[in-house]
Amino acid sequence: MKRIITITLLFWVAANVYAQKQPAIIPTSDHRTIEYDASYALVIGNGNYEHFNRLKGVHADVIAVKQALEKYHGFTVILKENLTKANMDNAIREFIRKYGNSTENRLLFYFAGHGKTLTNKTTNDVRGYIVPVDAKMPKSHNDFKFIDKAVSMGQIKEEIRNITSKHVLFIFDACFSGSIFADIRGDIDIPDGILYSFNNTARQIITSGTGDETVPDDGKFRRHFVDAITTHVADGYEDGYLTASELGIYLKNEAVTQYQHPQYKEDDKADQGDFIFVLPNRLRRERGTLKLISHMSGKLYIDNVDFEYLNNGITTYTLTTGNYTAQIFDNGQSLWQQNFTIEAGDTTTITAKPQKEPFEPEMVSIKGGTFQMGSNNYDDEKPIHSVTVKDFYMSKYEVTNEEFIYFLNDINCSGSGSYNGKELIDMDDSDCAIGYKDGRFYFKGSSCAGNKRCPVIEVTWYGANEYCKWLSNKTGKNYVLPTEAEWEYAAGGGSTHQKWAGTNSENSLGNYAWYWKNSGKKTHPVGSKRPNSLGLYDMSGNVYEWCSDWYKSDYYQNSPSDNPKGASNGSIRVVRGGSWLNFATNCRVAIRGDDFPAYSNYFIGLRAALR
């Protein structure tokens, strides 16, 4: 949260949208025209404070406002940043003296920085201040060390009332900015009507919050302000003109959050006029709505324009028709990107979702089909029979030590490796590559696993199954251990079905698998060998992989042909694929292994499926 007063004192006198030095001609409701000489803006941004928290967003705010005023409304903009009390007083005074003497000029003063409200608890007197970079944090309502270094809203109000120019609009995007209303008589309700009187004076005020609100330093109010003056999103009458009254209504409705409630006010000594922004003709285009459903957090950019920081949720934006690119960044890294088109009067819905969470395994889409399951090598592999499986996803790699450590820490597993009464991993075995210290699991390595990217070992079936349940809960997806049929179908390359994962020749098995002949009696980092034809690595060798099925040696005798899920009950579970410890024959895709669900060893790991 920022204790910021991003004060946009829009000193308006006439509108010039064509060129900075040419008069702006605005038609009135009775078809007369009024010409204004020129448009000037003083934009001040204070972010590098000496005694208050620094405000990182201020620089971007003032640059965006400057560019919008110059490009779309023909202002001559004087930009000042990080001013001390003396420099701020001087900048404001020079600006008003130089440009405020002509009735037919329009002036704009925008301040972004810290703001502060002081309340006398005895008299309930409320005073608002904008804060130069050298002001100290006040310790009381009458701390003159602060007051002497701050710029009071009363001081600014009197300066503005000395301006000859007819129209003055103040916009305060800031913490406690609503305190300026304490210096101006009357209520703060938005007027019902839209005034088009150019012949009378106007002093209008818009703040980003009330006098006691701390406004976030996220640039939201500034973005809505810039959108309002550069597009027609706030043009309530859709006539190509934006009045300060329309602007106040728009900001009050659109920039509101749980932290800020924008306010609008007219000085009752000068409330007969109304400022007008003439919206460029090229911006009078059809509009549509973007509905963005976000399942991630990060900074949203649309066509490289910084919109806002997003969290999970649904946000809508009004945009002119055309083609756009939306991106979400976090710490400078692009997390998501999508092109979209806005059609007139329509709502375009897009969903921002990361390809995968940092802890998610990389999945490979497996197109379902029919294959010949089993072999004639061992009795429990017989008979060879036709099996059909549905589409599913299979983890590209075996689950690594690094991924399993993340899981164990996230569920607050006990240091012994037990969770909810079940042992997930045998922490006592010297071959286990995962250690536990100071309340956290970490990679310690072992003779069987010298790299955190090696497949996790010493995992029980309970541990493998709990890992998949955790993934499902974290992502909202349906992660599971693969069935024995899904596993064999994917390992063999689908319907073509090879003998080993990636090859039918034992002579080339070493290109695809870590097994007894080449492993050096240890696991190896996943993905070190070639993948099979479906893009899956280590389906043969490296480590056995738990499946979801109960194991029965005669299951194939009466196995269903469509999506078999194994025996309905049993005492041991299926493992598949062979390991670094096994000969080639035991790394065949058809061979069936089995172990008790509480069993673990240095050659058993896991791989997840997704349905």
Buried (B, 14 or more C-beta within 10 A) or exposed (E): EBBBBBBBBBBBBBBBBBEBEBBBBBEEEEEEEBEBBBBBBBBBBBBBBEEBBBBEBBBBBBBBBBEBBBEBBBBBBBBBBBBBBEBBBEBBEEBBEEBBEBBBBBBBBBBBBBBBBBBEEEEEEBBBBBBBBBBBBBEEBEBEEBBEBBBBBBBBBEBBEEBEBBBBBBBBBBBBBBBBBBBBEEEBEBBEEBBBEBEEBBBBBBBBBBBEBBBBBBBBBBBBBBBBBBBBBBBBEEBBBBBBBBBBBBBBEBBBBEBBBBBBBBBEEBBEBBBBBBBBEEBBBEBBBBEBEBBBBBBBBBEEEBBBBBEEEEBEBBBBBEEBEBBBBBEEEEBBEBEBEBEEEEEBEBEBBBEEBEBBBEBBEBEBBBBBBBBEEBEBBBEEBEBBBEEBBBBBBBBBBBBBBBBBBEBEBBBEBBBEEBBBBBBEBEBBBBBBEEEEBBBBBBEBBEBBBBBBBBBBBBBBBBBBEBBBEBBEBEBBBBBBBBBBBBBBBBEEBBBBBBBEEBEEBBEBBBBBEBBEEBBBBBBEBBBBEBBBBBBBBBBBBBBBBBBBEEBBEEBEEEBBBBBEEBEBBBBBBBBBBBEBBBBBBBBBBBBEBEBBBBBBBBBBBBE
